[in-house]
Every structure is written in structure tokens, then in C-alpha cells.
Amino acid sequence: MASIHPEKLYRKELSDRLKVARERKRMSQADMGKALRITKERYQKMEQRGALPPYLFEPFALIVEEDALYILTGRREKEPARRVA
């Protein structure tokens, strides 16, 4: 079985976290773009690529009412770090 490159895996997981958090707030990609003061197209690309710029992590987390650390890492504050294989 082929292993997935760690960066590719991280981006996929981040993409999934962004989408789930946005949808949990019942927001469209256009709504999120507007809330972040960027275009829908720009937000859409960031979500699809799992490439949210660092300066947007905190605003995104505040909008979706989620911990920024969780958005960034996929871990809750009290969880221990996972070993990378």
C-alpha cells in the first residue's frame, strides 16, 4: 500500500476540517468569503486546497466558533500529539 505524503495528508485533513466547520455553521463558501472579507472564489480555492493563510486562522475560528488550534492541527488542546509514521 502506498503511503500518502505528510503534506498532502495534512492539506486533505485541513480541507475537511474547514468544510465541516463551515457547514456546521450553515454557511456557504460565499458566506464564509464575505465574513473573511475575501471573494467566494478565493475562499473556495483555500478550502479545496487546505491552504488557509495563517492570518485567516483566527478570524475563521471565531466565525465558526471553534478552537484555532483544532482548525490548524486537528487536535484539541488537551490531546497529546500524534506520532508521525
N, C-alpha and C positions, 0 to 999 in steps of 0.2 A: 504494500500500500504506500503510495507516495505521500510524503509529508507536505503540509502547507507551510509556506514561508511565513515566519512570525509577523512580518509587517502586513502581509496580505490578510492573515487571520485577524490581526488587530483591527484593521480597517473594516473588515466584514462585521466584526462584533460591534465596533463603534457605530457603524451604519445601522445595524439592528437596534442598538440602544437609542439612537437618535429618533428613529422611526417610531419605536414603541412609545417612547416618552411623549413625542408629539401627538401621536394618535390617542394616547391616554387622556390628553387634554382636549381631545376632539378638535384638533386644529389641522387645517390643510397645510400643504407646503407653502401656499401663497400666504396664509395667515401667519405662518412662522417667519417667512421672509419679511413681511410687513412689521411684525413685532421686533425683529432684529434690525430693522431698517436697511434691509438689503432686498434685492429683487427675488422674486419667486424662483427664477431660473438659477440664480447663484446659490440659493439655499438648496434647491433640488439637487444640483451637482454635488454640493458638500455632503448632503445626506447620502446620496447614492455612492459616493466615493469613500465615505467615512473619513472626511478630511475637514472637520470643523476647525477654523483657526483658533489659536489659544485665546485671543481677545474676545471671542464669542462664547467660550465655555460658560463663564459665569452668567452672562445675560440669558443664555439658553437655559441653564439650570434654574434660574429664578423664574423664568416664564413657565417652565414645565413643573416647577415646584419639586425639584429633585436635587440630590446632593451632587455638586460638581465633580467630586472625586469619583462617584459612581459613573457619571457620564464619561469621564476620562478613562477610568481603569476597569470598570465593570465590577468593582469590589465596593462593599460597604465599608465604612470607617473602621469597624471593629473586626473585620475579616482579616485573617493572615494572608500574606502574599502567596501566590501560587508559584511553584517551581516551573521554569520553562524547560521543556524537554529538549 
